[in-house]
Amino acid sequence: MKTTVITIQGKQFSYQDEAGDPYIFNPLNKDDANNILQLTDRLLNECGIPYFLAFGTLLGAVREGDFINGDEDVDIIISDEERLYNSLPYLYKHGLFVNRIYRDELYSFHTEGRHGHIDLYVMKEVTKPRIFRRIYTRICYNLHPKHFFTEISNDGKYKLHGKSYPYPSNPEKLLVHWYGRNWRIPQNKQADTFIIPVKIQRFVKKCFHKIKKVIH
């Protein structure tokens, strides 16, 4: 762990940076998970940063109405990275401490005493190749069909510890995409997410490389 200093809107901001440290995965207590999600929800709303539940947290909300036993962290997705980045001092001041920053990809936070851990994944527009721009969105450097995220709901249908949070409006189909057709089976949290998009990306890259060789 090291202290990293960054500049946010002309002012220096320092944080305990664990980006170069190995991940230590420990099961997250459900009360701790609930507390950090509620804190994150409140602070992101205060900062005007929209978000929605994702990955294992969404799976738990839809399948079990609770956090998954043995899950290591809370997962959400945000689309306004610039506002999140500028809000880091405010989040820090109010008890949400950033400890890993991977620009365009992921921001990790914990609470005081490290009694909670949450990952905020960044959703970005696809820039290249252009043919993917209308079909896919990019999350953590991987492509996902954009139609899963066109509408976000918060109608109270899915709750965690009695509180509803924003979620993609067709979560069951999204969970099939992320975890396969057996996502409803408890303990089935082995994600086969990204497989098709990554294969497509690799195929396209190979094609581009071949075209460049022919041109040159």
C-alpha positions as CSV (number, residue, x, y, z in Angstrom):
1,M,0.0,0.0,0.0
2,K,1.2,3.5,-0.8
3,T,0.0,7.0,-0.6
4,T,-1.0,8.4,-4.0
5,V,-1.6,12.1,-4.7
6,I,-3.8,13.1,-7.6
7,T,-5.2,16.5,-8.7
8,I,-8.9,17.0,-8.7
9,Q,-10.2,20.3,-10.0
10,G,-7.0,22.0,-9.2
11,K,-6.6,20.6,-5.7
12,Q,-4.5,17.8,-4.5
13,F,-6.2,14.7,-3.1
14,S,-4.3,11.8,-1.4
15,Y,-5.5,8.3,-0.7
16,Q,-4.1,4.9,0.4
17,D,-3.5,3.3,-3.0
18,E,-3.8,-0.5,-3.1
19,A,-3.8,-0.8,-6.9
20,G,-0.4,-2.6,-6.9
21,D,-1.2,-4.9,-4.0
22,P,-2.6,-8.4,-4.4
23,Y,-6.3,-8.8,-3.9
24,I,-7.3,-10.5,-0.7
25,F,-10.8,-12.1,-1.1
26,N,-12.7,-12.7,2.2
27,P,-16.4,-13.3,2.5
28,L,-18.2,-10.1,3.2
29,N,-20.6,-10.0,6.1
30,K,-24.1,-9.2,4.9
31,D,-24.6,-6.4,7.4
32,D,-21.3,-4.8,6.2
33,A,-22.4,-5.3,2.6
34,N,-25.7,-3.6,3.4
35,N,-24.1,-0.7,5.2
36,I,-21.6,0.1,2.5
37,L,-24.3,-0.1,-0.3
38,Q,-26.6,2.2,1.7
39,L,-23.8,4.6,2.3
40,T,-22.8,4.5,-1.4
41,D,-26.4,4.9,-2.5
42,R,-26.8,8.0,-0.3
43,L,-23.5,9.7,-1.3
44,L,-23.8,9.0,-5.1
45,N,-27.3,10.5,-5.0
46,E,-26.0,13.5,-3.2
47,C,-23.3,13.9,-5.9
48,G,-25.8,13.3,-8.7
49,I,-24.1,10.1,-10.0
50,P,-26.5,7.6,-11.4
51,Y,-25.7,3.9,-10.9
52,F,-27.3,0.5,-10.9
53,L,-26.7,-2.9,-9.3
54,A,-24.4,-5.3,-11.2
55,F,-22.9,-8.8,-11.2
56,G,-23.1,-10.8,-7.9
57,T,-25.0,-8.0,-6.1
58,L,-27.7,-8.0,-8.8
59,L,-27.7,-11.8,-8.9
60,G,-28.4,-11.8,-5.1
61,A,-31.1,-9.2,-5.3
62,V,-33.0,-11.0,-8.1
63,R,-32.4,-14.6,-7.1
64,E,-32.4,-14.5,-3.3
65,G,-33.6,-11.1,-2.3
66,D,-30.4,-10.8,-0.3
67,F,-26.6,-10.6,-0.6
68,I,-25.1,-13.9,-1.7
69,N,-23.4,-16.0,1.0
70,G,-19.7,-15.9,0.6
71,D,-19.6,-13.0,-1.8
72,E,-16.5,-10.8,-1.4
73,D,-17.8,-7.4,-2.3
74,V,-20.7,-5.3,-3.6
75,D,-20.8,-4.5,-7.3
76,I,-22.5,-1.6,-9.0
77,I,-22.0,0.2,-12.4
78,I,-21.7,3.9,-13.0
79,S,-21.6,5.8,-16.3
80,D,-20.4,9.3,-15.3
81,E,-16.8,8.7,-14.5
82,E,-15.8,12.3,-14.6
83,R,-18.3,13.2,-11.9
84,L,-17.3,10.3,-9.8
85,Y,-13.6,11.3,-10.1
86,N,-14.4,14.9,-9.1
87,S,-16.5,13.6,-6.2
88,L,-13.7,11.5,-4.6
89,P,-12.9,14.1,-1.9
90,Y,-16.6,14.4,-1.0
91,L,-16.9,10.6,-0.8
92,Y,-13.8,10.4,1.3
93,K,-14.9,13.1,3.7
94,H,-18.2,11.2,4.3
95,G,-16.7,7.8,4.9
96,L,-16.3,6.1,1.5
97,F,-12.6,5.7,1.0
98,V,-11.2,5.0,-2.4
99,N,-8.4,2.5,-2.5
100,R,-8.0,1.5,-6.1
101,I,-8.4,3.6,-9.2
102,Y,-8.2,2.1,-12.7
103,R,-9.3,4.9,-15.0
104,D,-12.0,4.0,-17.5
105,E,-12.5,0.7,-15.7
106,L,-13.0,0.4,-12.0
107,Y,-13.0,2.3,-8.7
108,S,-12.8,0.4,-5.4
109,F,-13.9,1.8,-2.0
110,H,-14.0,0.6,1.6
111,T,-15.4,2.0,4.8
112,E,-13.6,2.9,8.0
113,G,-12.2,-0.1,9.6
114,R,-12.5,-2.0,6.3
115,H,-15.9,-3.4,7.3
116,G,-17.2,-3.1,3.7
117,H,-15.9,-3.2,0.2
118,I,-17.6,-2.0,-3.0
119,D,-16.5,-2.0,-6.7
120,L,-17.8,0.7,-9.0
121,Y,-17.4,-0.4,-12.6
122,V,-17.3,2.2,-15.3
123,M,-19.5,1.9,-18.3
124,K,-18.2,3.7,-21.4
125,E,-19.1,4.2,-25.0
126,V,-17.4,2.0,-27.5
127,T,-15.2,4.1,-29.8
128,K,-13.5,1.6,-32.0
129,P,-14.4,-0.2,-34.1
130,R,-17.4,1.9,-35.1
131,I,-19.5,-1.1,-36.1
132,F,-19.7,-2.0,-32.4
133,R,-20.8,1.5,-31.2
134,R,-24.5,1.0,-31.7
135,I,-24.6,-2.6,-30.4
136,Y,-22.2,-2.7,-27.5
137,T,-21.2,-0.7,-24.4
138,R,-17.9,-1.2,-22.6
139,I,-17.6,-2.3,-19.0
140,C,-14.2,-3.0,-17.6
141,Y,-12.7,-3.2,-21.1
142,N,-15.2,-5.8,-22.2
143,L,-18.2,-5.5,-24.4
144,H,-21.8,-6.0,-23.4
145,P,-24.9,-5.7,-25.5
146,K,-26.1,-2.1,-25.0
147,H,-29.8,-3.0,-25.0
148,F,-29.4,-4.4,-21.5
149,F,-28.7,-1.0,-20.0
150,T,-31.0,1.3,-22.0
151,E,-33.6,1.5,-19.2
152,I,-32.9,1.5,-15.4
153,S,-35.7,0.7,-12.9
154,N,-36.1,1.3,-9.2
155,D,-39.7,0.1,-8.7
156,G,-39.0,-1.9,-5.5
157,K,-39.4,-5.3,-7.2
158,Y,-36.0,-6.4,-6.1
159,K,-34.7,-5.5,-2.6
160,L,-31.7,-6.0,-0.4
161,H,-32.4,-5.9,3.3
162,G,-35.7,-4.3,2.6
163,K,-34.4,-1.4,0.5
164,S,-34.7,-1.1,-3.3
165,Y,-31.9,0.1,-5.5
166,P,-31.6,0.9,-9.2
167,Y,-31.2,-2.1,-11.5
168,P,-31.3,-2.8,-15.3
169,S,-35.0,-3.1,-16.3
170,N,-34.6,-6.7,-17.7
171,P,-32.3,-8.2,-15.1
172,E,-33.2,-11.9,-15.7
173,K,-31.9,-11.8,-19.3
174,L,-28.9,-9.9,-18.3
175,L,-28.1,-12.5,-15.6
176,V,-28.4,-15.2,-18.3
177,H,-25.8,-13.2,-20.3
178,W,-23.5,-13.0,-17.3
179,Y,-24.0,-16.3,-15.6
180,G,-25.6,-18.7,-18.0
181,R,-29.0,-20.3,-18.1
182,N,-28.6,-21.9,-14.7
183,W,-28.2,-18.6,-12.9
184,R,-31.2,-19.4,-10.7
185,I,-29.5,-22.3,-9.1
186,P,-28.0,-21.2,-5.7
187,Q,-24.2,-21.2,-5.5
188,N,-24.1,-20.9,-9.3
189,K,-21.9,-17.8,-9.5
190,Q,-19.3,-18.9,-12.0
191,A,-19.7,-16.2,-14.5
192,D,-19.2,-17.1,-18.1
193,T,-19.7,-13.4,-18.8
194,F,-17.7,-11.7,-21.6
195,I,-17.0,-14.9,-23.5
196,I,-18.7,-14.0,-26.7
197,P,-17.7,-10.3,-26.7
198,V,-14.1,-11.1,-26.1
199,K,-14.0,-13.7,-28.9
200,I,-15.5,-11.1,-31.2
201,Q,-13.0,-8.5,-30.2
202,R,-10.1,-10.9,-30.8
203,F,-11.5,-11.9,-34.2
204,V,-11.8,-8.3,-35.2
205,K,-8.3,-7.5,-34.0
206,K,-6.9,-10.3,-36.0
207,C,-8.7,-9.1,-39.1
208,F,-7.3,-5.6,-38.6
209,H,-3.8,-6.9,-38.2
210,K,-4.1,-9.0,-41.4
211,I,-5.5,-6.0,-43.3
212,K,-2.6,-3.8,-42.1
213,K,-0.1,-6.4,-43.3
214,V,-1.7,-6.5,-46.7
215,I,-1.7,-2.7,-47.0
216,H,1.9,-2.4,-46.0
